[in-house]
């Protein structure tokens, strides 16, 4: 029996890409032939992949195909008709309304993706969410057999040296707010900017906001963020666009607090990355965020920006409170590291193989 994976794209440093590679390592260690088939791929990742159109050449009813489902695509349409036993891993699809004003094509793909997902409930032997939140959505759609296979994060990779130049590009001695992720509407980056405005204007003028992530494809949204910053006459807000991994590590090491005001997440890996770097996390309570935080960090239920700004000031001004929050985050990481994802994955494979 062979166990292969199929997904729409692989990007360098992307959480789902890393997750897919970790799954492949587990399967190969167990002795399975295991390849990854994709439609689109970063040039740095091609060595790990094959074109998805080639999969029918090895397709077989004795194979298990792991389909990573995150949007409407040619990949999922092909997988739908293959005879292989299927395990669907659902990474969630952002509701289309978030994109309607900024990216009509992506809004359509998200809309049709959610419709297409429902069609797979009778086509796969097992449907897994990479979070409990995603599993609950699968159950609500009527998938008969569901489970959770958490995002697999190799925290050892964060222990490599940071880019030494990055800290010298930004002012020294300023309290640093950090956000990591694509500049897209569901992340509500505008709310992070409003929160930072309240903090910088009324509490601590010696502060800066660093927004790490690319905005390609969402230039209209990015321009709206720039317009908001200009309207507020707000200084010390920096957009980095896409960064290399060593640069990302440097930004985490610079941060005093990590902020998420997102209103839709399927998992949100940067929250766990921030916990790893001992950064207190303050996040809006939505979608998968509370499942990822698991009682660590600070969840806020209302977007009262002046109040959240005061909360952040209180945390950063009271070392014992900050240490208590970081200790709660460390407990989350310890629990996550105890999860034997390899055993869990192999249990699911055996279940489907019969």
URFENJO-V313810 format. One record per residue. N is the residue number from 1. RES is the residue in one small letter. PSI is psi in radians with two decimals (* if undefined). Layout:
BEGIN
n=N res=RES psi=PSI
n=N res=RES psi=PSI
END
This chain:
BEGIN
n=1 res=x psi=2.39
n=2 res=x psi=2.58
n=3 res=x psi=1.90
n=4 res=x psi=2.89
n=5 res=x psi=2.63
n=6 res=x psi=2.35
n=7 res=x psi=2.89
n=8 res=x psi=-0.67
n=9 res=x psi=2.75
n=10 res=x psi=2.23
n=11 res=x psi=2.56
n=12 res=x psi=2.17
n=13 res=x psi=-0.02
n=14 res=x psi=2.50
n=15 res=x psi=-0.75
n=16 res=x psi=-0.62
n=17 res=x psi=-0.84
n=18 res=x psi=-0.69
n=19 res=x psi=-0.78
n=20 res=x psi=-0.74
n=21 res=x psi=-0.66
n=22 res=x psi=-0.69
n=23 res=x psi=-0.76
n=24 res=x psi=-0.74
n=25 res=x psi=-0.76
n=26 res=x psi=-0.79
n=27 res=x psi=-0.74
n=28 res=x psi=-0.64
n=29 res=x psi=-0.53
n=30 res=x psi=-0.11
n=31 res=x psi=0.06
n=32 res=x psi=2.49
n=33 res=x psi=2.22
n=34 res=x psi=2.03
n=35 res=x psi=2.86
n=36 res=x psi=2.20
n=37 res=x psi=2.26
n=38 res=x psi=2.84
n=39 res=x psi=-0.80
n=40 res=x psi=2.61
n=41 res=x psi=2.38
n=42 res=x psi=2.44
n=43 res=x psi=-0.44
n=44 res=x psi=-0.16
n=45 res=x psi=-0.08
n=46 res=x psi=-0.56
n=47 res=x psi=-0.32
n=48 res=x psi=-0.05
n=49 res=x psi=2.97
n=50 res=x psi=2.72
n=51 res=x psi=2.39
n=52 res=x psi=-0.46
n=53 res=x psi=-0.31
n=54 res=x psi=-0.20
n=55 res=x psi=-0.68
n=56 res=x psi=-0.40
n=57 res=x psi=-0.48
n=58 res=x psi=0.03
n=59 res=x psi=2.47
n=60 res=x psi=2.59
n=61 res=x psi=-0.24
n=62 res=x psi=-0.16
n=63 res=x psi=2.80
n=64 res=x psi=2.25
n=65 res=x psi=2.12
n=66 res=x psi=1.99
n=67 res=x psi=2.04
n=68 res=x psi=2.03
n=69 res=x psi=2.10
n=70 res=x psi=-0.14
n=71 res=x psi=2.83
n=72 res=x psi=2.26
n=73 res=x psi=2.90
n=74 res=x psi=-0.56
n=75 res=x psi=-0.86
n=76 res=x psi=-0.59
n=77 res=x psi=-0.69
n=78 res=x psi=-0.82
n=79 res=x psi=-0.58
n=80 res=x psi=-0.66
n=81 res=x psi=-0.02
n=82 res=x psi=2.61
n=83 res=x psi=-0.16
n=84 res=x psi=2.63
n=85 res=x psi=2.38
n=86 res=x psi=2.37
n=87 res=x psi=2.09
n=88 res=x psi=2.23
n=89 res=x psi=2.05
n=90 res=x psi=2.10
n=91 res=x psi=0.15
n=92 res=x psi=2.65
n=93 res=x psi=2.15
n=94 res=x psi=2.28
n=95 res=x psi=2.42
n=96 res=x psi=-0.43
n=97 res=x psi=-0.44
n=98 res=x psi=-0.47
n=99 res=x psi=-0.12
n=100 res=x psi=-0.64
n=101 res=x psi=-0.11
n=102 res=x psi=-0.45
n=103 res=x psi=1.52
n=104 res=x psi=-0.59
n=105 res=x psi=-0.83
n=106 res=x psi=-0.64
n=107 res=x psi=-0.74
n=108 res=x psi=-0.71
n=109 res=x psi=-0.65
n=110 res=x psi=-0.73
n=111 res=x psi=-0.87
n=112 res=x psi=-0.51
n=113 res=x psi=-0.73
n=114 res=x psi=-0.62
n=115 res=x psi=-0.73
n=116 res=x psi=-0.64
n=117 res=x psi=-0.75
n=118 res=x psi=-0.58
n=119 res=x psi=-0.36
n=120 res=x psi=-0.11
n=121 res=x psi=-0.41
n=122 res=x psi=0.12
n=123 res=x psi=-0.10
n=124 res=x psi=2.54
n=125 res=x psi=-0.45
n=126 res=x psi=2.41
n=127 res=x psi=2.14
n=128 res=x psi=2.46
n=129 res=x psi=2.61
n=130 res=x psi=0.08
n=131 res=x psi=2.85
n=132 res=x psi=-0.59
n=133 res=x psi=-0.79
n=134 res=x psi=-0.62
n=135 res=x psi=-0.71
n=136 res=x psi=-0.64
n=137 res=x psi=-0.70
n=138 res=x psi=-0.75
n=139 res=x psi=-0.69
n=140 res=x psi=-0.43
n=141 res=x psi=-0.11
n=142 res=x psi=0.24
n=143 res=x psi=2.18
n=144 res=x psi=-0.56
n=145 res=x psi=1.96
n=146 res=x psi=2.91
n=147 res=x psi=-3.03
n=148 res=x psi=2.29
n=149 res=x psi=1.66
n=150 res=x psi=2.66
n=151 res=x psi=2.25
n=152 res=x psi=2.05
n=153 res=x psi=2.18
n=154 res=x psi=1.64
n=155 res=x psi=-0.31
n=156 res=x psi=-0.51
n=157 res=x psi=-0.34
n=158 res=x psi=-0.09
n=159 res=x psi=0.06
n=160 res=x psi=2.82
n=161 res=x psi=2.51
n=162 res=x psi=2.78
n=163 res=x psi=2.09
n=164 res=x psi=-0.32
n=165 res=x psi=-0.58
n=166 res=x psi=-0.87
n=167 res=x psi=-0.43
n=168 res=x psi=-0.13
n=169 res=x psi=-0.12
n=170 res=x psi=2.69
n=171 res=x psi=2.51
n=172 res=x psi=2.70
n=173 res=x psi=0.33
n=174 res=x psi=2.46
n=175 res=x psi=2.23
n=176 res=x psi=2.04
n=177 res=x psi=2.41
n=178 res=x psi=2.42
n=179 res=x psi=2.42
n=180 res=x psi=2.21
n=181 res=x psi=2.95
n=182 res=x psi=2.56
n=183 res=x psi=1.44
n=184 res=x psi=2.72
n=185 res=x psi=-0.64
n=186 res=x psi=-0.34
n=187 res=x psi=-0.24
n=188 res=x psi=0.92
n=189 res=x psi=-0.53
n=190 res=x psi=-0.55
n=191 res=x psi=-0.57
n=192 res=x psi=-0.73
n=193 res=x psi=-0.75
n=194 res=x psi=-0.71
n=195 res=x psi=-0.79
n=196 res=x psi=-0.66
n=197 res=x psi=-0.80
n=198 res=x psi=-0.73
n=199 res=x psi=-0.82
n=200 res=x psi=-0.70
n=201 res=x psi=-0.70
n=202 res=x psi=-0.21
n=203 res=x psi=-0.93
n=204 res=x psi=1.76
n=205 res=x psi=-0.45
n=206 res=x psi=1.27
n=207 res=x psi=2.79
n=208 res=x psi=2.68
n=209 res=x psi=2.17
n=210 res=x psi=2.13
n=211 res=x psi=1.84
n=212 res=x psi=2.03
n=213 res=x psi=2.72
n=214 res=x psi=2.73
n=215 res=x psi=0.18
n=216 res=x psi=2.25
n=217 res=x psi=-0.29
n=218 res=x psi=0.76
n=219 res=x psi=-0.62
n=220 res=x psi=-0.74
n=221 res=x psi=-0.78
n=222 res=x psi=-0.75
n=223 res=x psi=-0.60
n=224 res=x psi=-0.59
n=225 res=x psi=-0.74
n=226 res=x psi=-0.71
n=227 res=x psi=-0.69
n=228 res=x psi=-0.78
n=229 res=x psi=-0.74
n=230 res=x psi=-0.72
n=231 res=x psi=-0.63
n=232 res=x psi=-0.06
n=233 res=x psi=0.77
n=234 res=x psi=2.25
n=235 res=x psi=2.97
n=236 res=x psi=0.67
n=237 res=x psi=2.18
n=238 res=x psi=2.22
n=239 res=x psi=2.24
n=240 res=x psi=-0.32
n=241 res=x psi=-2.85
n=242 res=x psi=2.44
n=243 res=x psi=2.76
n=244 res=x psi=2.85
n=245 res=x psi=-0.70
n=246 res=x psi=-0.57
n=247 res=x psi=-0.72
n=248 res=x psi=-0.79
n=249 res=x psi=-0.72
n=250 res=x psi=-0.72
n=251 res=x psi=-0.70
n=252 res=x psi=-0.70
n=253 res=x psi=-0.36
n=254 res=x psi=-0.39
n=255 res=x psi=2.50
n=256 res=x psi=-0.50
n=257 res=x psi=2.49
n=258 res=x psi=2.34
n=259 res=x psi=2.32
n=260 res=x psi=2.10
n=261 res=x psi=0.32
n=262 res=x psi=2.54
n=263 res=x psi=0.01
n=264 res=x psi=2.06
n=265 res=x psi=2.51
n=266 res=x psi=-0.41
n=267 res=x psi=-1.11
n=268 res=x psi=1.30
n=269 res=x psi=-0.66
n=270 res=x psi=-0.44
n=271 res=x psi=-0.80
n=272 res=x psi=-0.62
n=273 res=x psi=-0.74
n=274 res=x psi=-0.72
n=275 res=x psi=-0.71
n=276 res=x psi=-0.63
n=277 res=x psi=0.23
n=278 res=x psi=0.66
n=279 res=x psi=2.22
n=280 res=x psi=2.34
n=281 res=x psi=2.24
n=282 res=x psi=2.07
n=283 res=x psi=2.56
n=284 res=x psi=2.40
n=285 res=x psi=1.66
n=286 res=x psi=2.68
n=287 res=x psi=-2.14
n=288 res=x psi=-0.09
n=289 res=x psi=-0.85
n=290 res=x psi=-0.50
n=291 res=x psi=-0.61
n=292 res=x psi=-0.69
n=293 res=x psi=-0.53
n=294 res=x psi=0.74
n=295 res=x psi=-0.09
n=296 res=x psi=2.85
n=297 res=x psi=-2.74
n=298 res=x psi=2.14
n=299 res=x psi=2.37
n=300 res=x psi=2.42
n=301 res=x psi=-0.25
n=302 res=x psi=2.52
n=303 res=x psi=1.13
n=304 res=x psi=1.61
n=305 res=x psi=-0.75
n=306 res=x psi=-0.67
n=307 res=x psi=-0.73
n=308 res=x psi=-0.66
n=309 res=x psi=-0.74
n=310 res=x psi=-0.67
n=311 res=x psi=-0.81
n=312 res=x psi=-0.74
n=313 res=x psi=-0.73
n=314 res=x psi=-0.74
n=315 res=x psi=-0.84
n=316 res=x psi=-0.35
n=317 res=x psi=-0.15
n=318 res=x psi=1.64
n=319 res=x psi=-0.64
n=320 res=x psi=-0.66
n=321 res=x psi=-0.76
n=322 res=x psi=-0.76
n=323 res=x psi=-0.64
n=324 res=x psi=-0.71
n=325 res=x psi=-0.78
n=326 res=x psi=-0.64
n=327 res=x psi=-0.67
n=328 res=x psi=-0.62
n=329 res=x psi=-0.65
n=330 res=x psi=-0.59
n=331 res=x psi=-0.68
n=332 res=x psi=-0.81
n=333 res=x psi=-0.70
n=334 res=x psi=-0.73
n=335 res=x psi=-0.71
n=336 res=x psi=-0.71
n=337 res=x psi=-0.34
n=338 res=x psi=-0.30
n=339 res=x psi=2.09
n=340 res=x psi=1.49
n=341 res=x psi=-0.57
n=342 res=x psi=-0.79
n=343 res=x psi=-0.68
n=344 res=x psi=-0.79
n=345 res=x psi=-0.82
n=346 res=x psi=-0.55
n=347 res=x psi=-0.73
n=348 res=x psi=-0.68
n=349 res=x psi=-0.80
n=350 res=x psi=-0.66
n=351 res=x psi=-0.79
n=352 res=x psi=-0.63
n=353 res=x psi=-0.46
n=354 res=x psi=*
END
